[in-house]
């Protein structure tokens, strides 16, 4: 994803541009967490949203506005969701619209577990320029603990369990139930949806190594392609899931 163009307004704060880059590089961890959230019976996340650069040509100028969406979905190429901001200048989108935006237009992401935030790079860039009193008021307004603006975490229990960077604990914990599921539903291993995605594609996009290994052992076709011609390995490379590149090659 590093080759892609990052959208920002001319003269934008370099600290903010750096935040956009970090958000893009780490977005895969947001999606990994959300992919498990969608399978949980009891929700684990207080909030999960993505900030995207929306653009429009107005009076021969490209106007950029960074706005948040929720109900997020991701197919490895595009991000889908519902806009939760009112645009200041743009007239081509409105609060409540369902949107589809290419992955290279991410400018931030945020999820929170037990009130503690992960990601939120642009918010941390803004917090870094506030006084302690302003930061406290800001965090109270959000109702979240943003922690140290110089030490942004991207996965739950990152310090206590650094192995969580490599693999989500649920991917390991759900191994037996996944084996049982594919034994009882063997057709799920080879099925492709209307866009050509297989179960393997989706688990690779979410970075779930144990799930990927179970699917491969169960006969998943690693050469299956989406409508846009992508294999699971293509997504592993694009998202820089190095541990999966090795498994799939």
C-alpha positions as CSV (number, residue, x, y, z in Angstrom):
1,X,0.0,0.0,0.0
2,X,3.0,2.3,0.3
3,X,3.1,3.0,-3.4
4,X,-0.3,4.6,-3.4
5,X,-1.1,8.3,-3.6
6,X,-2.1,9.8,-0.3
7,X,-4.7,12.5,-0.5
8,X,-4.1,15.7,1.5
9,X,-4.7,19.4,1.1
10,X,-1.9,21.7,-0.1
11,X,0.0,23.2,2.8
12,X,-1.3,20.5,5.2
13,X,0.6,20.0,8.5
14,X,3.5,17.6,8.0
15,X,2.6,15.9,11.3
16,X,-0.8,15.2,9.9
17,X,0.6,13.8,6.6
18,X,2.8,11.5,8.7
19,X,-0.3,10.4,10.6
20,X,-2.1,9.5,7.3
21,X,0.9,7.4,6.3
22,X,0.9,5.5,9.6
23,X,-2.8,5.0,9.4
24,X,-2.5,3.5,5.9
25,X,0.4,1.2,6.9
26,X,-1.4,-0.2,9.9
27,X,-5.0,-0.3,8.6
28,X,-4.7,-4.0,8.2
29,X,-4.8,-4.4,12.0
30,X,-8.0,-2.4,12.2
31,X,-9.6,-4.7,9.7
32,X,-8.2,-7.8,11.4
33,X,-9.9,-6.7,14.6
34,X,-13.1,-5.8,12.9
35,X,-13.3,-9.1,11.0
36,X,-13.3,-10.9,14.4
37,X,-15.7,-8.4,15.9
38,X,-18.3,-9.3,13.2
39,X,-18.1,-13.0,14.4
40,X,-18.4,-12.3,18.1
41,X,-21.7,-13.0,19.8
42,X,-21.0,-10.4,22.4
43,X,-19.4,-7.2,20.9
44,X,-15.9,-6.5,22.1
45,X,-15.4,-3.0,20.6
46,X,-16.8,0.2,21.9
47,X,-16.2,2.0,18.6
48,X,-14.7,1.2,15.2
49,X,-14.5,3.8,12.5
50,X,-12.3,4.9,9.6
51,X,-11.4,8.4,8.4
52,X,-11.2,8.8,4.7
53,X,-10.2,11.6,2.3
54,X,-13.3,12.5,0.3
55,X,-12.7,14.7,-2.8
56,X,-14.7,16.8,-5.2
57,X,-13.8,19.2,-8.0
58,X,-15.2,22.6,-7.0
59,X,-14.4,25.7,-9.2
60,X,-11.6,23.8,-10.9
61,X,-10.0,22.9,-7.6
62,X,-9.8,19.5,-5.9
63,X,-11.3,20.0,-2.4
64,X,-10.4,17.4,0.1
65,X,-12.3,16.7,3.4
66,X,-11.3,14.0,5.8
67,X,-14.4,12.4,7.4
68,X,-15.3,9.4,9.5
69,X,-17.4,6.4,8.4
70,X,-18.7,3.5,10.5
71,X,-20.3,0.1,9.7
72,X,-17.0,-0.5,7.9
73,X,-16.3,-3.3,5.4
74,X,-13.2,-4.0,3.4
75,X,-12.5,-6.3,0.4
76,X,-8.8,-5.8,0.2
77,X,-9.1,-3.0,-2.3
78,X,-12.0,-0.7,-1.3
79,X,-13.5,0.4,2.0
80,X,-17.3,0.5,2.5
81,X,-19.2,2.2,5.2
82,X,-21.7,4.9,6.3
83,X,-20.6,8.6,6.5
84,X,-21.1,10.0,10.0
85,X,-19.9,13.6,9.4
86,X,-21.6,16.6,7.8
87,X,-19.3,17.9,5.0
88,X,-18.2,21.5,5.3
89,X,-17.7,22.1,1.6
90,X,-18.4,19.0,-0.4
91,X,-21.8,18.5,-2.0
92,X,-21.3,15.1,-3.5
93,X,-21.7,13.2,-0.2
94,X,-24.0,13.6,2.9
95,X,-24.1,12.4,6.4
96,X,-25.7,8.9,6.4
97,X,-24.6,8.1,2.8
98,X,-23.3,4.6,2.1
99,X,-19.8,5.1,0.5
100,X,-17.2,3.1,-1.3
101,X,-13.6,4.6,-1.2
102,X,-10.3,3.1,-2.4
103,X,-8.0,1.9,0.3
104,X,-5.3,4.6,-0.6
105,X,-7.7,7.3,0.7
106,X,-7.5,6.2,4.3
107,X,-6.4,9.0,6.6
108,X,-7.1,7.4,9.9
109,X,-8.7,4.5,11.8
110,X,-9.8,4.0,15.4
111,X,-11.1,1.2,17.5
112,X,-11.6,1.1,21.3
113,X,-11.7,-1.8,23.7
114,X,-12.9,-1.2,27.3
115,X,-12.6,2.6,26.6
116,X,-8.9,2.4,25.5
117,X,-8.1,3.5,21.9
118,X,-6.0,1.9,19.2
119,X,-4.9,3.8,16.1
120,X,-6.3,7.3,16.0
121,X,-3.1,8.7,14.4
122,X,-4.6,12.1,13.3
123,X,-6.3,12.5,16.7
124,X,-3.0,11.8,18.4
125,X,-1.3,14.4,16.1
126,X,-3.9,16.9,17.3
127,X,-3.6,15.9,20.9
128,X,0.2,16.3,20.8
129,X,-0.3,20.1,20.2
130,X,-2.8,20.5,23.1
131,X,-2.1,21.4,26.7
132,X,-2.8,18.7,29.3
133,X,-6.0,20.4,30.2
134,X,-7.1,20.5,26.6
135,X,-6.2,16.9,26.2
136,X,-8.2,15.9,29.2
137,X,-11.3,17.9,28.0
138,X,-10.9,16.3,24.5
139,X,-10.7,12.8,25.8
140,X,-13.7,13.4,28.1
141,X,-15.7,14.7,25.1
142,X,-15.0,11.4,23.2
143,X,-15.5,9.4,26.4
144,X,-12.3,7.4,25.6
145,X,-8.8,7.0,27.0
146,X,-6.4,8.0,24.2
147,X,-3.3,7.3,26.3
148,X,0.1,8.6,25.2
149,X,0.1,10.5,21.9
150,X,3.7,9.4,21.4
151,X,2.9,5.7,21.8
152,X,0.1,4.7,19.5
153,X,-1.0,1.1,19.9
154,X,-2.4,-0.9,16.9
155,X,-3.4,-4.2,18.5
156,X,-5.0,-5.2,21.8
157,X,-2.5,-6.1,24.6
158,X,0.3,-5.2,22.3
159,X,2.8,-4.6,25.1
160,X,1.8,-7.6,27.2
161,X,1.5,-10.0,24.3
162,X,3.7,-8.8,21.4
163,X,2.8,-12.0,19.5
164,X,-0.7,-10.4,19.0
165,X,1.0,-8.3,16.3
166,X,1.6,-11.5,14.2
167,X,-1.7,-13.1,14.9
168,X,-5.0,-12.3,16.5
169,X,-5.6,-14.6,19.5
170,X,-9.1,-15.5,18.2
171,X,-7.5,-16.9,15.1
172,X,-5.6,-19.5,17.3
173,X,-8.5,-20.0,19.7
174,X,-11.1,-20.7,17.0
175,X,-8.9,-23.3,15.2
176,X,-10.9,-26.4,16.4
177,X,-14.3,-24.8,15.7
178,X,-13.1,-23.8,12.2
179,X,-11.9,-27.4,11.5
180,X,-15.3,-28.7,12.6
181,X,-17.1,-26.1,10.5
182,X,-15.3,-27.0,7.3
183,X,-15.7,-30.7,8.0
184,X,-19.5,-30.1,8.3
185,X,-19.6,-27.6,5.4
186,X,-16.9,-28.7,2.9
187,X,-18.6,-26.7,0.1
188,X,-17.6,-23.5,2.0
189,X,-13.9,-24.2,1.3
190,X,-14.3,-23.9,-2.5
191,X,-17.3,-21.5,-2.8
192,X,-16.8,-18.1,-4.4
193,X,-19.1,-15.2,-3.8
194,X,-20.4,-12.9,-6.6
195,X,-17.1,-11.0,-6.7
196,X,-15.0,-14.2,-6.8
197,X,-13.8,-14.1,-3.2
198,X,-13.3,-17.4,-1.4
199,X,-13.1,-18.0,2.3
200,X,-9.3,-18.2,1.9
201,X,-9.2,-14.7,0.3
202,X,-11.1,-13.2,3.2
203,X,-9.0,-14.9,5.9
204,X,-5.8,-13.7,4.1
205,X,-7.1,-10.1,3.9
206,X,-7.8,-10.3,7.7
207,X,-4.3,-11.7,8.3
208,X,-5.5,-14.9,10.1
209,X,-2.6,-17.4,9.8
210,X,-4.2,-20.3,11.7
211,X,-7.4,-20.0,9.8
212,X,-5.5,-19.8,6.5
213,X,-3.5,-23.0,7.4
214,X,-6.8,-24.8,8.3
215,X,-8.3,-23.8,4.9
216,X,-5.3,-24.9,2.9
217,X,-5.2,-28.2,4.7
218,X,-8.9,-28.6,3.9
219,X,-8.3,-28.2,0.2
220,X,-8.8,-24.5,-0.4
221,X,-7.5,-23.4,-3.9
222,X,-4.8,-20.8,-3.4
223,X,-4.9,-20.0,-7.1
224,X,-8.6,-19.0,-7.1
225,X,-9.0,-15.4,-8.3
226,X,-11.5,-12.6,-7.6
227,X,-13.3,-10.8,-10.4
228,X,-10.4,-8.3,-10.4
229,X,-7.9,-11.2,-10.9
230,X,-6.4,-11.4,-7.4
231,X,-5.3,-14.5,-5.6
232,X,-5.0,-14.8,-1.9
233,X,-1.2,-14.4,-2.2
234,X,-1.7,-11.1,-4.1
235,X,-3.7,-9.7,-1.1
236,X,-1.1,-11.0,1.4
237,X,1.7,-9.1,-0.6
238,X,-0.3,-5.9,-1.0
239,X,-1.3,-5.8,2.7
240,X,2.3,-6.8,3.7
241,X,1.1,-9.8,5.7
242,X,4.6,-11.3,5.5
243,X,3.7,-14.3,7.7
244,X,1.0,-15.3,5.2
245,X,3.2,-14.7,2.1
246,X,5.4,-17.5,3.4
247,X,2.4,-19.8,4.0
248,X,0.9,-19.2,0.5
249,X,4.0,-19.3,-1.7
